[in-house]
Amino acid sequence: MNYQSETKSKKYIAARKKRALTIFSVFLILAGMFLFQIVNSNVQKSKINQEVVTEKKHYHKLSNENTQLKDRVKQMNDDDYLEKLVRYKYLYTKKGETVYNLPDDAN
């Protein structure tokens, strides 16, 4: 009877070890999956944050450009500015006006 109890005891211990190994293996697999999800989420989060920073810079650039264009439109609606612009850029003169070109350098 002693032999049978030892055999049962060894089988019982082997079954417990097998069950513990199975449970531990399932736990490791689940922990690995969760760890992968966490790492993957952090990578995606950093990519999205980088895109947000890039888009904010682009937005500020376009916002500044838009402000400059609005100012330019206001200037184009000003008759005095338009007169100065046309006279400078296209060398227009008023009737009876004479334009003299002076050298920039005194040498």
N, CA, C and O atoms as a Tinker XYZ file with bonds, in Angstrom:
   428  protein
     1  N      0.812000   -1.185000    0.000000    73     2
     2  CA     0.000000    0.000000    0.000000    64     1     3
     3  C      0.861000    1.256000    0.000000    63     2     4     5
     4  O      0.460000    2.291000   -0.534000    81     3
     5  N      1.969000    1.168000    0.563000    73     3     6
     6  CA     2.899000    2.270000    0.605000    64     5     7
     7  C      3.341000    2.655000   -0.805000    63     6     8     9
     8  O      3.500000    3.836000   -1.112000    81     7
     9  N      3.535000    1.653000   -1.655000    73     7    10
    10  CA     3.943000    1.887000   -3.031000    64     9    11
    11  C      2.836000    2.612000   -3.797000    63    10    12    13
    12  O      3.111000    3.519000   -4.582000    81    11
    13  N      1.594000    2.212000   -3.568000    73    11    14
    14  CA     0.466000    2.838000   -4.246000    64    13    15
    15  C      0.292000    4.290000   -3.795000    63    14    16    17
    16  O      0.007000    5.160000   -4.618000    81    15
    17  N      0.453000    4.550000   -2.548000    73    15    18
    18  CA     0.302000    5.919000   -2.058000    64    17    19
    19  C      1.432000    6.796000   -2.594000    63    18    20    21
    20  O      1.217000    7.971000   -2.893000    81    19
    21  N      2.630000    6.233000   -2.716000    73    19    22
    22  CA     3.737000    7.008000   -3.290000    64    21    23
    23  C      3.481000    7.295000   -4.766000    63    22    24    25
    24  O      3.771000    8.392000   -5.242000    81    23
    25  N      2.948000    6.332000   -5.481000    73    23    26
    26  CA     2.642000    6.514000   -6.896000    64    25    27
    27  C      1.555000    7.575000   -7.059000    63    26    28    29
    28  O      1.659000    8.463000   -7.905000    81    27
    29  N      0.505000    7.467000   -6.232000    73    27    30
    30  CA    -0.567000    8.472000   -6.284000    64    29    31
    31  C     -0.014000    9.848000   -5.932000    63    30    32    33
    32  O     -0.366000   10.849000   -6.557000    81    31
    33  N      0.839000    9.887000   -4.942000    73    31    34
    34  CA     1.414000   11.147000   -4.499000    64    33    35
    35  C      2.274000   11.755000   -5.620000    63    34    36    37
    36  O      2.209000   12.960000   -5.862000    81    35
    37  N      3.074000   10.930000   -6.299000    73    35    38
    38  CA     3.907000   11.410000   -7.395000    64    37    39
    39  C      3.042000   11.875000   -8.560000    63    38    40    41
    40  O      3.343000   12.888000   -9.191000    81    39
    41  N      1.957000   11.133000   -8.851000    73    39    42
    42  CA     1.055000   11.529000   -9.930000    64    41    43
    43  C      0.362000   12.847000   -9.578000    63    42    44    45
    44  O      0.184000   13.724000  -10.422000    81    43
    45  N     -0.025000   12.956000   -8.299000    73    43    46
    46  CA    -0.696000   14.164000   -7.844000    64    45    47
    47  C      0.250000   15.368000   -7.959000    63    46    48    49
    48  O     -0.146000   16.435000   -8.428000    81    47
    49  N      1.483000   15.184000   -7.532000    73    47    50
    50  CA     2.480000   16.262000   -7.604000    64    49    51
    51  C      2.765000   16.615000   -9.055000    63    50    52    53
    52  O      2.882000   17.795000   -9.386000    81    51
    53  N      2.878000   15.620000   -9.929000    73    51    54
    54  CA     3.131000   15.866000  -11.351000    64    53    55
    55  C      1.957000   16.612000  -11.981000    63    54    56    57
    56  O      2.160000   17.510000  -12.799000    81    55
    57  N      0.742000   16.250000  -11.609000    73    55    58
    58  CA    -0.449000   16.922000  -12.136000    64    57    59
    59  C     -0.489000   18.376000  -11.663000    63    58    60    61
    60  O     -0.846000   19.271000  -12.429000    81    59
    61  N     -0.124000   18.608000  -10.408000    73    59    62
    62  CA    -0.096000   19.972000   -9.877000    64    61    63
    63  C      0.959000   20.811000  -10.594000    63    62    64    65
    64  O      0.725000   21.975000  -10.922000    81    63
    65  N      2.115000   20.210000  -10.831000    73    63    66
    66  CA     3.176000   20.928000  -11.532000    64    65    67
    67  C      2.739000   21.273000  -12.954000    63    66    68    69
    68  O      2.975000   22.376000  -13.447000    81    67
    69  N      2.089000   20.288000  -13.604000    73    67    70
    70  CA     1.617000   20.516000  -14.969000    64    69    71
    71  C      0.566000   21.618000  -14.989000    63    70    72    73
    72  O      0.591000   22.485000  -15.863000    81    71
    73  N     -0.364000   21.589000  -14.025000    73    71    74
    74  CA    -1.406000   22.599000  -13.934000    64    73    75
    75  C     -0.793000   23.975000  -13.647000    63    74    76    77
    76  O     -1.196000   24.973000  -14.245000    81    75
    77  N      0.177000   24.025000  -12.734000    73    75    78
    78  CA     0.835000   25.289000  -12.400000    64    77    79
    79  C      1.600000   25.825000  -13.606000    63    78    80    81
    80  O      1.589000   27.028000  -13.867000    81    79
    81  N      2.266000   24.931000  -14.343000    73    79    82
    82  CA     2.990000   25.350000  -15.536000    64    81    83
    83  C      2.032000   25.880000  -16.597000    63    82    84    85
    84  O      2.341000   26.865000  -17.267000    81    83
    85  N      0.879000   25.245000  -16.760000    73    83    86
    86  CA    -0.124000   25.693000  -17.720000    64    85    87
    87  C     -0.657000   27.080000  -17.335000    63    86    88    89
    88  O     -0.767000   27.974000  -18.174000    81    87
    89  N     -0.978000   27.231000  -16.071000    73    87    90
    90  CA    -1.494000   28.520000  -15.595000    64    89    91
    91  C     -0.436000   29.613000  -15.765000    63    90    92    93
    92  O     -0.745000   30.719000  -16.209000    81    91
    93  N      0.809000   29.298000  -15.410000    73    91    94
    94  CA     1.893000   30.259000  -15.549000    64    93    95
    95  C      2.111000   30.617000  -17.015000    63    94    96    97
    96  O      2.363000   31.778000  -17.337000    81    95
    97  N      2.017000   29.639000  -17.899000    73    95    98
    98  CA     2.191000   29.883000  -19.340000    64    97    99
    99  C      1.087000   30.799000  -19.866000    63    98   100   101
   100  O      1.363000   31.735000  -20.617000    81    99
   101  N     -0.155000   30.537000  -19.479000    73    99   102
   102  CA    -1.278000   31.384000  -19.899000    64   101   103
   103  C     -1.080000   32.802000  -19.363000    63   102   104   105
   104  O     -1.316000   33.780000  -20.071000    81   103
   105  N     -0.648000   32.901000  -18.116000    73   103   106
   106  CA    -0.393000   34.212000  -17.521000    64   105   107
   107  C      0.694000   34.954000  -18.300000    63   106   108   109
   108  O      0.538000   36.141000  -18.587000    81   107
   109  N      1.778000   34.283000  -18.641000    73   107   110
   110  CA     2.854000   34.920000  -19.402000    64   109   111
   111  C      2.381000   35.375000  -20.784000    63   110   112   113
   112  O      2.742000   36.456000  -21.251000    81   111
   113  N      1.574000   34.540000  -21.427000    73   111   114
   114  CA     1.051000   34.916000  -22.749000    64   113   115
   115  C      0.174000   36.162000  -22.638000    63   114   116   117
   116  O      0.307000   37.094000  -23.432000    81   115
   117  N     -0.724000   36.175000  -21.649000    73   115   118
   118  CA    -1.590000   37.342000  -21.461000    64   117   119
   119  C     -0.788000   38.584000  -21.094000    63   118   120   121
   120  O     -1.056000   39.674000  -21.600000    81   119
   121  N      0.201000   38.419000  -20.210000    73   119   122
   122  CA     1.037000   39.552000  -19.820000    64   121   123
   123  C      1.806000   40.075000  -21.040000    63   122   124   125
   124  O      1.951000   41.286000  -21.203000    81   123
   125  N      2.292000   39.184000  -21.884000    73   123   126
   126  CA     2.992000   39.598000  -23.101000    64   125   127
   127  C      2.078000   40.366000  -24.038000    63   126   128   129
   128  O      2.484000   41.370000  -24.622000    81   127
   129  N      0.849000   39.900000  -24.185000    73   127   130
   130  CA    -0.103000   40.602000  -25.053000    64   129   131
   131  C     -0.406000   42.000000  -24.512000    63   130   132   133
   132  O     -0.451000   42.969000  -25.271000    81   131
   133  N     -0.613000   42.098000  -23.195000    73   131   134
   134  CA    -0.889000   43.401000  -22.599000    64   133   135
   135  C      0.320000   44.328000  -22.726000    63   134   136   137
   136  O      0.168000   45.516000  -23.008000    81   135
   137  N      1.499000   43.791000  -22.520000    73   135   138
   138  CA     2.704000   44.585000  -22.660000    64   137   139
   139  C      2.862000   45.085000  -24.091000    63   138   140   141
   140  O      3.230000   46.239000  -24.310000    81   139
   141  N      2.587000   44.225000  -25.058000    73   139   142
   142  CA     2.653000   44.625000  -26.462000    64   141   143
   143  C      1.654000   45.749000  -26.739000    63   142   144   145
   144  O      1.986000   46.716000  -27.424000    81   143
   145  N      0.447000   45.630000  -26.216000    73   143   146
   146  CA    -0.571000   46.670000  -26.423000    64   145   147
   147  C     -0.131000   48.003000  -25.818000    63   146   148   149
   148  O     -0.327000   49.059000  -26.420000    81   147
   149  N      0.460000   47.950000  -24.630000    73   147   150
   150  CA     0.910000   49.181000  -23.966000    64   149   151
   151  C      2.018000   49.846000  -24.782000    63   150   152   153
   152  O      1.988000   51.055000  -25.011000    81   151
   153  N      2.989000   49.057000  -25.215000    73   151   154
   154  CA     4.094000   49.613000  -26.002000    64   153   155
   155  C      3.565000   50.168000  -27.318000    63   154   156   157
   156  O      3.955000   51.260000  -27.732000    81   155
   157  N      2.683000   49.428000  -27.975000    73   155   158
   158  CA     2.113000   49.872000  -29.241000    64   157   159
   159  C      1.322000   51.178000  -29.052000    63   158   160   161
   160  O      1.411000   52.076000  -29.889000    81   159
   161  N      0.570000   51.287000  -27.985000    73   159   162
   162  CA    -0.193000   52.510000  -27.699000    64   161   163
   163  C      0.741000   53.689000  -27.463000    63   162   164   165
   164  O      0.475000   54.793000  -27.940000    81   163
   165  N      1.831000   53.470000  -26.733000    73   163   166
   166  CA     2.781000   54.556000  -26.485000    64   165   167
   167  C      3.454000   55.006000  -27.768000    63   166   168   169
   168  O      3.688000   56.201000  -27.951000    81   167
   169  N      3.769000   54.089000  -28.651000    73   167   170
   170  CA     4.381000   54.448000  -29.934000    64   169   171
   171  C      3.399000   55.281000  -30.758000    63   170   172   173
   172  O      3.774000   56.307000  -31.326000    81   171
   173  N      2.152000   54.841000  -30.820000    73   171   174
   174  CA     1.142000   55.596000  -31.574000    64   173   175
   175  C      0.911000   56.971000  -30.962000    63   174   176   177
   176  O      0.737000   57.956000  -31.679000    81   175
   177  N      0.911000   57.033000  -29.632000    73   175   178
   178  CA     0.714000   58.311000  -28.948000    64   177   179
   179  C      1.841000   59.277000  -29.279000    63   178   180   181
   180  O      1.592000   60.455000  -29.535000    81   179
   181  N      3.074000   58.793000  -29.277000    73   179   182
   182  CA     4.194000   59.687000  -29.586000    64   181   183
   183  C      4.139000   60.151000  -31.042000    63   182   184   185
   184  O      4.465000   61.301000  -31.334000    81   183
   185  N      3.729000   59.265000  -31.963000    73   183   186
   186  CA     3.591000   59.671000  -33.369000    64   185   187
   187  C      2.524000   60.749000  -33.513000    63   186   188   189
   188  O      2.721000   61.737000  -34.219000    81   187
   189  N      1.404000   60.555000  -32.847000    73   187   190
   190  CA     0.306000   61.523000  -32.926000    64   189   191
   191  C      0.722000   62.852000  -32.303000    63   190   192   193
   192  O      0.398000   63.914000  -32.834000    81   191
   193  N      1.438000   62.799000  -31.176000    73   191   194
   194  CA     1.909000   64.050000  -30.558000    64   193   195
   195  C      2.872000   64.789000  -31.477000    63   194   196   197
   196  O      2.844000   66.017000  -31.554000    81   195
   197  N      3.715000   64.049000  -32.166000    73   195   198
   198  CA     4.644000   64.666000  -33.106000    64   197   199
   199  C      3.870000   65.307000  -34.268000    63   198   200   201
   200  O      4.213000   66.403000  -34.712000    81   199
   201  N      2.839000   64.631000  -34.753000    73   199   202
   202  CA     2.015000   65.195000  -35.821000    64   201   203
   203  C      1.300000   66.453000  -35.346000    63   202   204   205
   204  O      1.166000   67.418000  -36.099000    81   203
   205  N      0.839000   66.445000  -34.095000    73   203   206
   206  CA     0.149000   67.615000  -33.542000    64   205   207
   207  C      1.099000   68.810000  -33.499000    63   206   208   209
   208  O      0.717000   69.923000  -33.857000    81   207
   209  N      2.331000   68.578000  -33.061000    73   207   210
   210  CA     3.312000   69.664000  -33.002000    64   209   211
   211  C      3.579000   70.209000  -34.406000    63   210   212   213
   212  O      3.635000   71.422000  -34.606000    81   211
   213  N      3.742000   69.306000  -35.374000    73   211   214
   214  CA     3.990000   69.722000  -36.753000    64   213   215
   215  C      2.818000   70.526000  -37.297000    63   214   216   217
   216  O      3.012000   71.563000  -37.931000    81   215
   217  N      1.615000   70.056000  -37.054000    73   215   218
   218  CA     0.424000   70.757000  -37.550000    64   217   219
   219  C      0.229000   72.103000  -36.858000    63   218   220   221
   220  O     -0.250000   73.052000  -37.479000    81   219
   221  N      0.596000   72.196000  -35.574000    73   219   222
   222  CA     0.501000   73.487000  -34.886000    64   221   223
   223  C      1.464000   74.489000  -35.510000    63   222   224   225
   224  O      1.110000   75.652000  -35.704000    81   223
   225  N      2.674000   74.050000  -35.825000    73   223   226
   226  CA     3.641000   74.938000  -36.476000    64   225   227
   227  C      3.101000   75.386000  -37.830000    63   226   228   229
   228  O      3.193000   76.562000  -38.185000    81   227
   229  N      2.542000   74.449000  -38.577000    73   227   230
   230  CA     1.978000   74.768000  -39.887000    64   229   231
   231  C      0.813000   75.746000  -39.735000    63   230   232   233
   232  O      0.676000   76.679000  -40.526000    81   231
   233  N     -0.016000   75.534000  -38.729000    73   231   234
   234  CA    -1.151000   76.421000  -38.476000    64   233   235
   235  C     -0.678000   77.836000  -38.168000    63   234   236   237
   236  O     -1.221000   78.804000  -38.702000    81   235
   237  N      0.335000   77.961000  -37.306000    73   235   238
   238  CA     0.833000   79.291000  -36.956000    64   237   239
   239  C      1.443000   79.979000  -38.173000    63   238   240   241
   240  O      1.288000   81.186000  -38.353000    81   239
   241  N      2.131000   79.215000  -38.999000    73   239   242
   242  CA     2.712000   79.788000  -40.215000    64   241   243
   243  C      1.609000   80.311000  -41.130000    63   242   244   245
   244  O      1.694000   81.426000  -41.644000    81   243
   245  N      0.572000   79.493000  -41.329000    73   243   246
   246  CA    -0.536000   79.922000  -42.182000    64   245   247
   247  C     -1.315000   81.074000  -41.567000    63   246   248   249
   248  O     -1.795000   81.956000  -42.279000    81   247
   249  N     -1.438000   81.068000  -40.253000    73   247   250
   250  CA    -2.131000   82.154000  -39.569000    64   249   251
   251  C     -1.378000   83.473000  -39.765000    63   250   252   253
   252  O     -1.990000   84.507000  -40.032000    81   251
   253  N     -0.053000   83.430000  -39.631000    73   251   254
   254  CA     0.745000   84.644000  -39.862000    64   253   255
   255  C      0.633000   85.100000  -41.312000    63   254   256   257
   256  O      0.509000   86.295000  -41.580000    81   255
   257  N      0.676000   84.171000  -42.231000    73   255   258
   258  CA     0.541000   84.506000  -43.646000    64   257   259
   259  C     -0.831000   85.120000  -43.925000    63   258   260   261
   260  O     -0.947000   86.077000  -44.690000    81   259
   261  N     -1.861000   84.563000  -43.302000    73   259   262
   262  CA    -3.218000   85.085000  -43.475000    64   261   263
   263  C     -3.312000   86.515000  -42.946000    63   262   264   265
   264  O     -3.938000   87.370000  -43.572000    81   263
   265  N     -2.695000   86.775000  -41.801000    73   263   266
   266  CA    -2.697000   88.124000  -41.231000    64   265   267
   267  C     -1.994000   89.100000  -42.161000    63   266   268   269
   268  O     -2.464000   90.218000  -42.374000    81   267
   269  N     -0.861000   88.668000  -42.717000    73   267   270
   270  CA    -0.136000   89.532000  -43.651000    64   269   271
   271  C     -0.973000   89.814000  -44.897000    63   270   272   273
   272  O     -0.989000   90.940000  -45.395000    81   271
   273  N     -1.664000   88.799000  -45.397000    73   271   274
   274  CA    -2.500000   89.000000  -46.586000    64   273   275
   275  C     -3.678000   89.921000  -46.291000    63   274   276   277
   276  O     -4.068000   90.720000  -47.142000    81   275
   277  N     -4.244000   89.816000  -45.101000    73   275   278
   278  CA    -5.339000   90.724000  -44.729000    64   277   279
   279  C     -4.839000   92.164000  -44.660000    63   278   280   281
   280  O     -5.519000   93.095000  -45.092000    81   279
   281  N     -3.626000   92.329000  -44.105000    73   279   282
   282  CA    -3.042000   93.673000  -44.062000    64   281   283
   283  C     -2.794000   94.192000  -45.471000    63   282   284   285
   284  O     -3.007000   95.370000  -45.758000    81   283
   285  N     -2.350000   93.314000  -46.333000    73   283   286
   286  CA    -2.086000   93.695000  -47.727000    64   285   287
   287  C     -3.382000   94.131000  -48.428000    63   286   288   289
   288  O     -3.385000   95.089000  -49.200000    81   287
   289  N     -4.472000   93.419000  -48.150000    73   287   290
   290  CA    -5.775000   93.792000  -48.731000    64   289   291
   291  C     -6.198000   95.167000  -48.232000    63   290   292   293
   292  O     -6.712000   95.978000  -49.001000    81   291
   293  N     -5.983000   95.430000  -46.940000    73   291   294
   294  CA    -6.317000   96.748000  -46.397000    64   293   295
   295  C     -5.500000   97.832000  -47.089000    63   294   296   297
   296  O     -6.020000   98.900000  -47.412000    81   295
   297  N     -4.216000   97.552000  -47.313000    73   295   298
   298  CA    -3.362000   98.522000  -47.985000    64   297   299
   299  C     -3.825000   98.754000  -49.419000    63   298   300   301
   300  O     -3.803000   99.885000  -49.904000    81   299
   301  N     -4.239000   97.700000  -50.088000    73   299   302
   302  CA    -4.680000   97.831000  -51.477000    64   301   303
   303  C     -5.973000   98.635000  -51.591000    63   302   304   305
   304  O     -6.277000   99.163000  -52.661000    81   303
   305  N     -6.721000   98.731000  -50.525000    73   303   306
   306  CA    -7.941000   99.541000  -50.530000    64   305   307
   307  C     -7.654000  101.003000  -50.184000    63   306   308   309
   308  O     -8.553000  101.841000  -50.255000    81   307
   309  N     -6.409000  101.318000  -49.811000    73   307   310
   310  CA    -6.013000  102.687000  -49.479000    64   309   311
   311  C     -5.471000  103.367000  -50.743000    63   310   312   313
   312  O     -4.497000  102.902000  -51.335000    81   311
   313  N     -6.101000  104.457000  -51.146000    73   311   314
   314  CA    -5.717000  105.154000  -52.379000    64   313   315
   315  C     -4.298000  105.727000  -52.302000    63   314   316   317
   316  O     -3.558000  105.660000  -53.284000    81   315
   317  N     -3.911000  106.281000  -51.167000    73   315   318
   318  CA    -2.568000  106.858000  -51.030000    64   317   319
   319  C     -1.493000  105.784000  -51.203000    63   318   320   321
   320  O     -0.482000  105.997000  -51.873000    81   319
   321  N     -1.733000  104.635000  -50.588000    73   319   322
   322  CA    -0.755000  103.545000  -50.716000    64   321   323
   323  C     -0.663000  103.067000  -52.161000    63   322   324   325
   324  O      0.429000  102.833000  -52.678000    81   323
   325  N     -1.803000  102.928000  -52.800000    73   323   326
   326  CA    -1.797000  102.481000  -54.195000    64   325   327
   327  C     -1.062000  103.481000  -55.099000    63   326   328   329
   328  O     -0.326000  103.090000  -56.004000    81   327
   329  N     -1.271000  104.747000  -54.844000    73   327   330
   330  CA    -0.582000  105.766000  -55.644000    64   329   331
   331  C      0.928000  105.658000  -55.459000    63   330   332   333
   332  O      1.679000  105.711000  -56.433000    81   331
   333  N      1.372000  105.509000  -54.224000    73   331   334
   334  CA     2.809000  105.376000  -53.965000    64   333   335
   335  C      3.365000  104.109000  -54.606000    63   334   336   337
   336  O      4.457000  104.121000  -55.176000    81   335
   337  N      2.617000  103.025000  -54.511000    73   335   338
   338  CA     3.061000  101.752000  -55.074000    64   337   339
   339  C      3.205000  101.836000  -56.587000    63   338   340   341
   340  O      4.205000  101.374000  -57.137000    81   339
   341  N      2.224000  102.417000  -57.266000    73   339   342
   342  CA     2.254000  102.527000  -58.721000    64   341   343
   343  C      3.376000  103.463000  -59.157000    63   342   344   345
   344  O      4.064000  103.189000  -60.140000    81   343
   345  N      3.563000  104.551000  -58.444000    73   343   346
   346  CA     4.617000  105.508000  -58.809000    64   345   347
   347  C      5.997000  104.880000  -58.618000    63   346   348   349
   348  O      6.894000  105.103000  -59.430000    81   347
   349  N      6.173000  104.099000  -57.554000    73   347   350
   350  CA     7.476000  103.490000  -57.295000    64   349   351
   351  C      7.738000  102.299000  -58.230000    63   350   352   353
   352  O      8.799000  102.197000  -58.846000    81   351
   353  N      6.767000  101.422000  -58.316000    73   351   354
   354  CA     6.982000  100.178000  -59.051000    64   353   355
   355  C      6.978000  100.372000  -60.557000    63   354   356   357
   356  O      7.790000   99.773000  -61.261000    81   355
   357  N      6.078000  101.198000  -61.057000    73   355   358
   358  CA     5.932000  101.351000  -62.502000    64   357   359
   359  C      6.447000  102.697000  -63.016000    63   358   360   361
   360  O      6.289000  103.023000  -64.193000    81   359
   361  N      7.063000  103.471000  -62.123000    73   359   362
   362  CA     7.664000  104.765000  -62.468000    64   361   363
   363  C      6.672000  105.728000  -63.119000    63   362   364   365
   364  O      7.010000  106.449000  -64.058000    81   363
   365  N      5.448000  105.727000  -62.606000    73   363   366
   366  CA     4.450000  106.679000  -63.097000    64   365   367
   367  C      4.709000  108.046000  -62.470000    63   366   368   369
   368  O      5.205000  108.149000  -61.348000    81   367
   369  N      4.370000  109.073000  -63.205000    73   367   370
   370  CA     4.526000  110.441000  -62.694000    64   369   371
   371  C      3.208000  111.184000  -62.835000    63   370   372   373
   372  O      2.331000  110.814000  -63.616000    81   371
   373  N      3.108000  112.226000  -62.064000    73   371   374
   374  CA     1.938000  113.096000  -62.189000    64   373   375
   375  C      2.145000  113.996000  -63.400000    63   374   376   377
   376  O      3.269000  114.170000  -63.871000    81   375
   377  N      1.072000  114.554000  -63.890000    73   375   378
   378  CA     1.142000  115.428000  -65.062000    64   377   379
   379  C      2.000000  116.647000  -64.732000    63   378   380   381
   380  O      1.757000  117.343000  -63.747000    81   379
   381  N      3.015000  116.896000  -65.576000    73   379   382
   382  CA     3.899000  118.032000  -65.379000    64   381   383
   383  C      5.031000  117.764000  -64.403000    63   382   384   385
   384  O      5.808000  118.673000  -64.112000    81   383
   385  N      5.147000  116.582000  -63.904000    73   383   386
   386  CA     6.182000  116.247000  -62.927000    64   385   387
   387  C      7.405000  115.700000  -63.658000    63   386   388   389
   388  O      7.279000  114.950000  -64.626000    81   387
   389  N      8.572000  116.082000  -63.190000    73   387   390
   390  CA     9.821000  115.599000  -63.776000    64   389   391
   391  C     10.540000  114.746000  -62.738000    63   390   392   393
   392  O     10.646000  115.123000  -61.571000    81   391
   393  N     11.032000  113.592000  -63.182000    73   391   394
   394  CA    11.724000  112.675000  -62.273000    64   393   395
   395  C     13.200000  112.730000  -62.578000    63   394   396   397
   396  O     13.612000  112.596000  -63.730000    81   395
   397  N     13.996000  112.927000  -61.550000    73   395   398
   398  CA    15.450000  112.945000  -61.694000    64   397   399
   399  C     16.007000  111.710000  -61.004000    63   398   400   401
   400  O     15.634000  111.404000  -59.871000    81   399
   401  N     16.880000  111.018000  -61.672000    73   399   402
   402  CA    17.553000  109.861000  -61.079000    64   401   403
   403  C     18.903000  110.294000  -60.579000    63   402   404   405
   404  O     19.754000  110.716000  -61.363000    81   403
   405  N     19.113000  110.194000  -59.278000    73   403   406
   406  CA    20.361000  110.569000  -58.654000    64   405   407
   407  C     21.160000  109.304000  -58.341000    63   406   408   409
   408  O     20.593000  108.284000  -57.949000    81   407
   409  N     22.451000  109.377000  -58.513000    73   407   410
   410  CA    23.253000  108.196000  -58.182000    64   409   411
   411  C     23.250000  107.953000  -56.662000    63   410   412   413
   412  O     23.225000  108.894000  -55.869000    81   411
   413  N     23.275000  106.696000  -56.291000    73   411   414
   414  CA    23.265000  106.339000  -54.864000    64   413   415
   415  C     24.630000  106.581000  -54.240000    63   414   416   417
   416  O     24.725000  106.932000  -53.064000    81   415
   417  N     25.680000  106.395000  -55.018000    73   415   418
   418  CA    27.026000  106.480000  -54.498000    64   417   419
   419  C     27.602000  107.848000  -54.810000    63   418   420   421
   420  O     27.477000  108.301000  -55.948000    81   419
   421  N     28.233000  108.536000  -53.850000    73   419   422
   422  CA    28.772000  109.873000  -54.044000    64   421   423
   423  C     30.150000  109.841000  -54.673000    63   422   424   425
   424  O     30.687000  110.917000  -54.937000    81   423
   425  N     30.750000  108.734000  -54.929000    73   423   426
   426  CA    32.102000  108.635000  -55.498000    64   425   427
   427  C     32.119000  109.032000  -56.923000    63   426   428
   428  O     33.173000  109.008000  -57.557000    81   427
